[in-house]
Amino acid sequence: MTRRRSILADRLSEEIILRSDLSRDVTAVIEMAVGSDFSPLESVKAGGRAHPVPPELHGGVWRAAVEGVGSMISAPGAVAEQNNSQLRLRWKLNIPARGTARAGWEVQAADTLAPFVAAAQPTQAALRVQGDDRRLTALAERALGDLQGLRMSAVSSPQDVFLAAGAPWFFTLFGRDSLIAARMLLPIDPLLAAGTLRTLAARQGRKYDPATAEQPGKILHEVRRGELRMPADASNGELRLPPVYYGTVDATLLWIALLHDAWQWGMPEEEVKDLMSNLEAALLWLRDWADPDSDGFLEYIDETGYGLANQGWKDSADSIRWNDGSLATGPIALAEVQGYAYQAATNAADLFEAFGLPGAEEWRDYAADLAERFRNAFWCRDGLGAYPAIALDVEKRPVDGVASNMGHLLGTLILNEEESELVARRIMHPTMFSGYGVRTLNTGNGAYWPLRYHSGSVWAHDTAMTLDGLTKAGYSDEAALLAAGVMDAAEIFDYRLPELFSGHNLAQGAPQPYPASCRPQAWAAASAVPLMLATLGLTAQGPGLLPAVAPVVPTPFGACTFEGLKAGGLTFTVDVDRHGTATVMPPRKGR
């Protein structure tokens, strides 16, 4: 018996093939039970009870539905009967002598209330990688395949494609996740950035609503088809998020940065111009809403009591820690968010100047003032020297946990040269760098645990953003070491980088998978791109176009060739020799 399953965006079908080598006919019976379970995804993740719905026969098809979600089961040639919540299928097949017989069934899913669907457009990313280290090819192929399966678009604008955050738990639009992933992929799929920008701009906040955390100009956190409810546990209180939720302090800033970088990498000027009013609205949010107590820093606090307690990328309730492991009390001003704001302000100034709009000087002054305030308020010191705190707490004290958040500052340029060196040195210290990636919290913290979600684990995108920042700040040796570590982790996980994995080092047995990690996950799969581009001395977070590639340190992967890199409406092939010298082949046209 051979069973062949095929999966499309809305259905699964199975063909069952029976083959006989006997010299006479044979009669065989196949029986199977199928059913529809309409458990909400959060219930599945928490191990909750099943929600089976008995199918009913309608026109030869067995149907079941709950609140706009339906399943349709068909089994040509089978005798079907209902058995409680299941459907029992029975085929009686005649297999001819030395021949075959076939049976098949299919289940099709439909969601009439879904705001997003699988993207109809094929991917624009066609990166081909070859080199001495064959792991590069394996990682590129797996990552691009995974990203293809995460491409979605809104029902209302199917032409604008974005990446769902991850499968299975976050298969929808997430502002932060979709923006970071699109930004990482700019050198191979610039059209994805444009689709992500427009999808989020169409849902930009217009009013103040504490229940949804909406504010004018704010970019949303996530969209779901209904309210998300999660029961309280040891680390988090009860969570109730509305279908469209704006509880994020950084997505608006990341939207501005992606618009700027997409423009740098060749997004047509007319398309950029169409989003300038959204840019202005985002900057008004930064000026008027992001700093509610007017202390000069961006901060957040959940006003409802049942929303996200933390609203940066480490959005679990127990993620912001003092060095002794205790939790910081909000409102919280995250370190990396101040860096994002600095970058957003300077990016906006660049765009205003390029498009002849007023306001550039105002936002450059804002960025300079913010950098100085950050320098005076966020730095801590321990036995290893100075480092940026993870955050400021309600009393404006620097929360002295040594955390990976500081790595994100490198790419924003809020740090001066001396400060960048301190951060680079601390990130690469064995208490932070596991050998496979950057731990979210250092091993000396009182709350450190290798598999704690945001307090000891390694996140692929977190390490990739730090790697990208190291490259941008000129720390090519450190970037190469990080890239080699992530590649070793990718090999362990069969080249599909999970959302997160444990902070164990090699002596402790190497990294272990996080049980509920998304695989695939958008920004984890997209992390393959900055990892590989580090060998070119390139950064996915512009500015800079591919013809400016310069010699870098010896590549950790030997000689390699990258075909399909895109910039400025052209497609490039780049050869890198074993010494790290990059050569750009003559480009060809094509976005």
C-alpha positions in Angstrom: 0.0 0.0 0.0 1.2 3.5 -0.9 -0.3 6.6 0.5 0.3 9.9 -1.3 -0.8 13.2 0.3 -1.0 16.5 -1.4 -1.5 19.8 0.4 -2.6 23.1 -1.2 -3.6 26.3 0.5 -7.2 25.2 1.2 -7.2 21.4 1.0 -5.5 18.1 1.7 -6.1 15.1 -0.5 -4.9 11.5 -0.2 -4.6 8.8 -2.8 -4.3 5.2 -1.5 -2.8 2.8 -4.0 -2.9 -1.0 -3.5 -0.6 -3.1 -5.6 -0.6 -6.9 -5.9 2.0 -9.3 -7.2 -0.3 -12.3 -7.1 -1.4 -14.1 -10.2 -5.1 -13.8 -9.4 -7.5 -11.1 -8.5 -7.8 -10.0 -4.9 -10.6 -8.2 -3.1 -9.5 -5.8 -0.4 -11.3 -3.6 2.0 -10.0 -0.2 3.2 -11.6 1.4 6.2 -10.7 4.7 7.8 -12.2 7.2 10.2 -11.9 11.0 9.6 -13.3 13.9 11.5 -13.3 17.7 11.9 -11.9 19.3 15.0 -12.6 23.0 15.3 -10.4 23.7 18.4 -9.2 27.3 18.5 -5.5 27.5 17.9 -4.7 28.8 21.3 -6.5 25.8 22.8 -4.4 23.4 20.7 -1.2 25.2 21.8 -2.3 25.0 25.5 -3.2 21.3 25.2 -6.9 22.1 25.7 -9.8 19.7 25.0 -10.9 18.9 21.4 -13.9 20.6 19.8 -15.1 17.9 17.3 -18.1 18.7 15.1 -20.1 15.9 13.5 -20.2 16.2 9.7 -23.5 16.2 7.9 -24.2 14.9 4.3 -25.1 17.6 1.8 -25.2 16.7 -1.9 -22.6 13.9 -1.7 -20.2 15.9 0.4 -19.9 15.7 4.2 -19.8 19.2 5.8 -19.1 20.6 9.2 -18.9 24.3 10.2 -18.4 26.6 13.2 -18.5 30.4 13.1 -17.6 30.8 9.5 -15.0 28.0 9.3 -16.0 24.9 7.4 -14.7 21.6 6.3 -15.9 19.5 3.4 -15.0 15.8 3.2 -15.4 13.8 0.0 -14.5 10.2 -0.7 -15.5 9.0 -4.2 -16.5 5.4 -4.3 -16.6 5.0 -0.5 -19.6 4.0 1.6 -19.7 6.6 4.4 -21.6 6.5 7.6 -21.5 8.8 10.7 -20.2 7.4 13.9 -20.6 10.0 16.7 -18.4 12.9 15.7 -16.5 10.9 13.1 -17.1 9.8 9.6 -16.3 6.1 8.8 -15.2 5.5 5.2 -15.2 2.1 3.6 -13.9 1.1 0.1 -14.2 -2.4 -1.3 -11.6 -2.7 -4.1 -10.9 -5.4 -6.6 -7.1 -5.6 -7.3 -6.5 -7.4 -10.6 -3.7 -9.9 -11.0 -0.3 -8.1 -10.8 -2.2 -4.9 -10.9 -3.3 -1.9 -8.8 -6.4 -0.4 -7.4 -6.9 3.1 -6.1 -9.1 4.9 -3.5 -9.0 8.5 -2.4 -10.4 11.2 -0.2 -10.1 14.9 0.3 -10.8 17.5 3.0 -11.3 21.1 2.0 -11.3 24.0 4.4 -13.0 27.4 4.0 -13.0 30.5 6.2 -15.6 33.0 5.1 -14.4 35.5 7.8 -10.7 35.3 7.1 -9.1 38.7 6.6 -6.0 37.2 4.9 -5.5 34.3 2.4 -2.6 32.6 0.8 -0.8 34.9 -1.7 -1.6 34.1 -5.3 1.6 35.6 -6.6 4.7 33.5 -6.9 7.7 34.6 -4.8 10.1 37.1 -6.3 13.0 35.7 -4.3 15.2 33.5 -6.4 18.5 33.5 -4.6 20.9 30.7 -5.6 23.9 30.1 -3.5 26.8 27.8 -4.2 30.2 27.5 -2.5 32.8 25.5 -0.7 30.5 25.1 2.3 27.5 23.2 0.9 25.5 24.1 4.0 25.0 27.6 2.4 23.0 26.0 -0.4 21.0 23.8 1.9 20.1 26.8 4.2 19.2 29.0 1.3 16.9 26.4 -0.4 15.2 25.5 2.9 14.7 29.1 3.9 13.2 30.3 0.6 10.9 27.3 0.5 9.6 28.0 4.0 9.1 31.7 3.2 7.1 30.8 0.1 4.7 28.9 2.4 4.2 31.9 4.7 3.3 34.4 1.9 -0.2 35.9 2.4 -2.2 38.9 1.2 -5.3 40.6 2.4 -8.6 39.6 0.8 -9.1 43.3 -0.1 -5.7 43.8 -1.7 -4.4 40.5 -3.1 -1.6 42.2 -5.0 0.2 43.3 -1.8 2.0 40.3 -0.3 3.4 40.0 3.2 4.8 37.2 5.4 2.7 35.6 8.1 4.7 35.6 11.3 4.9 31.8 11.6 3.3 28.4 11.5 1.2 27.2 13.2 0.6 29.6 16.1 1.0 33.0 14.4 -0.2 32.4 10.8 -1.4 36.0 10.3 -0.2 39.6 9.9 2.1 40.7 12.7 3.4 44.3 12.4 6.8 43.7 14.0 7.4 40.2 12.6 6.3 41.0 9.0 8.3 44.2 8.9 11.5 42.7 10.3 11.3 39.7 7.9 10.6 41.9 4.9 13.6 44.2 5.8 15.9 41.2 6.0 14.8 40.0 2.6 15.2 43.4 0.8 18.3 42.2 -1.0 16.4 39.3 -2.6 12.7 40.2 -2.7 12.2 44.0 -2.7 8.5 43.6 -3.8 7.7 42.0 -0.4 8.7 45.1 1.4 6.3 47.2 -0.7 3.4 44.8 -0.1 4.1 44.7 3.7 4.3 48.5 3.9 1.0 49.0 2.1 -0.8 46.3 3.9 0.1 47.9 7.3 -0.4 51.4 6.1 -4.0 50.6 5.1 -4.6 49.6 8.8 -2.7 52.5 10.4 -4.3 53.8 13.6 -6.7 56.7 13.3 -8.2 57.1 16.8 -7.4 56.6 20.4 -8.9 53.4 21.8 -7.5 51.9 25.0 -9.2 48.6 24.5 -7.3 47.9 21.3 -4.3 50.1 22.1 -5.0 52.0 18.9 -3.5 55.5 18.6 -3.4 57.9 15.6 -0.6 57.0 13.3 0.3 53.8 15.1 1.1 50.6 13.2 -0.7 47.5 14.5 0.7 44.5 16.3 -1.5 41.8 15.0 -4.7 40.9 13.2 -6.8 37.7 13.9 -10.2 36.6 12.8 -11.6 36.8 16.4 -10.6 37.6 20.0 -7.6 35.8 21.3 -8.0 34.4 24.8 -5.3 32.7 26.8 -5.8 31.7 30.5 -3.4 32.9 33.2 -0.4 30.8 34.0 2.7 31.0 36.2 4.3 33.7 34.1 1.4 35.6 32.6 -2.0 36.9 33.6 -5.1 36.3 31.6 -4.6 37.5 28.0 -7.5 38.9 25.9 -6.6 40.5 22.7 -9.1 42.0 20.3 -9.1 40.9 16.6 -7.1 44.0 15.5 -4.6 44.9 18.3 -2.2 47.7 18.3 -0.2 46.8 21.5 3.3 47.3 20.1 5.8 50.1 20.9 8.1 49.4 18.0 6.2 48.4 14.8 5.6 52.1 13.8 9.3 52.8 14.0 10.2 49.6 12.1 7.6 50.6 9.4 9.5 53.9 8.9 12.8 52.1 8.7 11.5 49.7 6.2 10.1 52.5 4.0 13.5 54.2 4.1 15.4 51.0 3.3 13.0 49.9 0.6 13.6 53.3 -1.1 17.3 52.8 -0.7 17.2 49.4 -2.3 15.2 50.6 -5.3 11.5 50.9 -4.5 10.0 53.1 -7.2 9.8 56.7 -6.1 6.1 56.9 -7.0 5.3 54.1 -4.7 7.3 55.7 -1.9 5.5 59.0 -2.5 2.2 57.3 -2.1 3.2 56.4 1.5 4.6 59.7 2.5 1.3 60.7 4.3 1.5 57.5 6.3 5.1 58.4 7.2 3.9 61.8 8.4 1.2 60.1 10.5 3.7 57.7 12.0 6.0 60.6 13.0 3.1 62.3 14.6 2.5 59.2 16.7 6.2 59.3 17.6 6.0 62.9 18.7 2.6 63.0 20.3 1.8 59.5 21.7 5.0 57.4 22.1 6.2 59.3 25.2 3.1 59.8 27.4 5.0 61.3 30.4 7.2 63.6 28.3 10.5 62.3 29.8 12.1 62.1 26.3 11.9 58.3 26.0 9.4 55.9 24.3 7.6 53.7 26.7 4.6 51.5 27.1 2.1 50.1 29.6 -1.0 48.0 29.1 -4.0 50.1 30.0 -6.5 47.3 30.1 -5.1 44.8 32.5 -5.6 41.9 30.0 -3.4 43.0 27.1 0.3 42.4 26.5 2.2 43.5 29.6 5.4 43.9 27.5 5.1 45.4 24.0 8.6 45.1 22.5 9.7 42.1 20.7 10.2 40.3 24.0 6.5 40.5 24.7 6.1 37.8 27.4 5.1 39.2 30.8 8.3 37.9 32.4 11.0 39.2 30.0 12.3 42.5 31.5 14.6 41.4 34.3 17.0 43.0 36.8 20.3 41.3 37.1 19.1 39.4 40.2 16.2 38.0 38.1 13.4 40.1 39.6 10.9 41.7 37.2 10.9 45.3 36.3 7.8 47.4 36.9 6.3 49.5 34.1 5.9 51.8 32.3 8.9 50.3 30.5 11.2 52.2 28.2 13.2 49.6 26.2 16.7 50.2 25.1 16.4 49.0 21.5 13.2 51.0 21.0 15.1 54.2 21.7 17.5 53.0 19.0 14.7 52.3 16.6 13.3 55.8 17.3 16.7 57.4 16.6 16.9 55.5 13.3 13.3 56.3 12.4 13.9 60.0 12.9 17.1 60.0 10.8 15.5 57.8 8.1 12.5 60.2 8.0 14.8 63.2 7.6 16.5 61.5 4.7 13.2 60.9 3.0 11.9 64.4 3.6 15.1 65.9 2.0 15.0 63.5 -0.9 11.3 64.3 -1.7 11.6 68.0 -1.1 9.4 68.1 2.1 9.9 70.2 5.2 10.8 68.7 8.6 14.2 67.1 8.0 16.0 69.4 10.4 13.4 68.9 13.1 13.8 65.1 13.1 17.6 65.3 12.9 17.5 67.4 16.0 15.1 65.0 17.7 17.5 62.1 16.9 20.6 64.0 18.3 18.7 64.9 21.5 17.5 61.3 21.9 21.0 59.9 21.5 22.3 62.2 24.2 19.5 61.4 26.6 20.1 57.7 26.0 23.8 58.1 26.7 23.1 59.7 30.0 20.3 57.4 31.2 20.8 53.8 30.0 24.4 52.8 30.7 25.2 50.4 33.6 28.4 48.8 34.8 29.3 45.4 36.2 32.5 43.4 36.6 33.0 43.1 32.8 32.6 46.8 32.2 29.9 49.2 30.9 26.9 48.1 28.9 23.4 49.4 28.0 20.5 48.5 30.4 17.7 46.4 28.9 15.2 49.2 29.9 14.2 52.0 32.2 11.6 51.1 34.8 8.7 53.1 36.3 11.1 55.2 38.4 13.4 55.8 35.4 16.1 53.5 36.8 18.2 51.5 34.3 17.2 47.9 34.6 20.6 46.2 34.8 19.8 42.9 33.2 22.4 42.0 30.6 20.3 41.2 27.6 20.4 40.8 23.8 18.4 43.9 23.3 21.6 45.9 23.3 22.7 44.1 20.1 19.8 45.8 18.2 21.3 49.2 19.0 24.3 48.6 16.7 22.3 48.8 13.5 20.5 52.0 14.5 23.6 54.2 14.8 22.5 55.7 18.1 25.8 54.5 19.6 29.1 56.3 19.1 32.2 54.3 18.2 33.3 53.7 21.7 29.9 52.5 22.8 29.6 50.2 19.8 32.8 48.6 20.8 31.5 48.0 24.3 28.3 46.4 23.0 30.2 44.2 20.4 32.5 43.0 23.1 29.7 42.2 25.6 27.6 40.4 22.9 30.5 38.1 22.1 31.3 37.3 25.7 30.7 33.6 26.5 27.9 34.6 29.0 26.0 36.0 26.0 27.2 34.1 22.9 26.4 30.4 23.2 28.5 29.4 20.2 25.2 29.1 18.2 23.7 32.5 18.7 23.1 35.4 21.2 21.3 34.4 24.4 18.3 36.7 25.2 19.7 37.0 28.8 23.2 36.4 30.1 24.0 33.3 32.0 24.8 35.2 35.2 21.3 36.6 35.5 19.2 35.3 38.4 16.4 34.3 36.0 18.5 32.7 33.3 17.3 29.4 32.0 18.4 28.0 28.7 14.9 27.2 27.5 13.1 30.2 29.1 11.2 32.0 26.3 12.8 35.4 26.5 15.3 34.9 29.4 18.0 32.5 28.2 16.9 31.1 24.9 18.4 32.0 21.5 16.2 33.6 18.8 17.4 33.4 15.2 16.2 36.8 14.2 17.6 38.4 17.4 21.0 37.1 16.5 20.7 38.0 12.8 19.7 41.6 13.7 22.8 41.8 15.9 24.9 40.2 13.2 23.6 42.8 10.7 24.4 45.6 13.2 27.9 44.3 13.8 28.5 44.3 10.0 27.1 47.8 9.7 29.3 49.1 12.6 32.4 47.5 11.0 32.8 44.5 13.3 33.3 42.0 10.5 35.2 39.4 12.6 32.5 39.3 15.2 29.8 39.1 12.5 31.6 36.2 10.8 31.8 34.3 14.2 28.1 34.8 14.8 27.3 33.7 11.2 29.3 30.5 11.7 27.5 29.8 14.9 24.1 30.2 13.4 25.1 28.0 10.5 26.1 25.3 13.0 22.7 25.6 14.6 20.9 25.5 11.2 22.7 22.2 10.5 21.5 20.8 13.8 17.9 21.7 12.9 18.1 20.3 9.4 18.5 23.8 8.0 15.1 25.0 9.1 16.0 27.6 11.8 13.3 27.4 14.4 11.8 30.5 16.0 13.9 30.0 19.1 16.1 27.3 20.6 17.9 26.7 23.9 20.9 28.7 25.1 23.0 25.6 25.7 26.6 25.7 24.4 28.5 22.7 22.9 29.8 21.5 26.3 26.2 21.4 27.6 25.1 19.2 24.6 24.4 21.8 22.0 21.0 23.6 21.4 17.7 22.0 22.0 14.4 22.9 20.2 11.9 25.0 22.1 8.8 22.8 22.4 6.3 25.3 21.1 8.5 27.1 18.6 7.1 28.0 15.2 8.7 26.1 12.4 8.7 27.6 9.9 8.8 31.2 11.3 9.1 34.2 9.1 11.9 36.2 10.7 13.8 33.0 11.6 13.8 31.8 7.9 14.6 35.3 6.7 17.6 35.4 9.1 19.4 33.2 6.6 19.8 36.3 4.4 21.8 38.5 6.8 23.8 35.5 7.9 24.9 34.9 4.3 25.3 38.5 3.4 27.7 39.0 6.3 30.2 37.1 4.1 29.9 40.1 1.7 30.3 42.8 4.3 26.7 43.7 3.3 23.9 44.8 5.5 20.2 44.1 4.6 19.3 47.2 6.6 20.6 49.8 4.0 21.7 52.3 3.0 24.0 50.9 0.4 23.5 49.1 -2.9 25.3 46.0 -4.1 27.8 47.7 -6.4 29.4 49.1 -3.3 30.5 45.7 -2.0 34.0 45.9 -0.6 36.6 43.3 0.6 35.8 42.0 4.0 37.4 39.5 6.4 37.9 35.9 5.3 34.5 34.3 5.0 33.7 31.6 7.5 32.1 29.6 4.6 35.0 29.6 2.1 34.5 30.8 -1.5 30.8 31.2 -2.5 28.6 32.7 -5.2 25.3 34.5 -4.7 23.1 34.8 -7.7 19.9 36.7 -7.6 20.7 39.6 -5.3 18.6 42.7 -6.2 19.1 46.4 -5.9 17.9 49.4 -7.7 15.8 47.4 -10.2 18.8 45.3 -11.2 19.8 41.7 -10.4 23.4 40.9 -9.4 25.7 37.9 -9.1 28.4 38.3 -6.5 31.5 36.0 -6.2 33.4 35.9 -2.9 36.8 34.3 -2.7 38.2 32.6 0.3 39.9 35.8 1.5 36.6 37.6 1.6 37.1 39.7 -1.5 33.7 40.2 -3.3 33.4 40.7 -7.1 30.1 42.0 -8.6 29.2 40.5 -11.9 27.6 42.8 -14.6 24.0 43.3 -13.5 20.9 42.5 -15.5 17.6 44.4 -15.5 14.6 43.1 -13.7 13.0 44.1 -10.4 
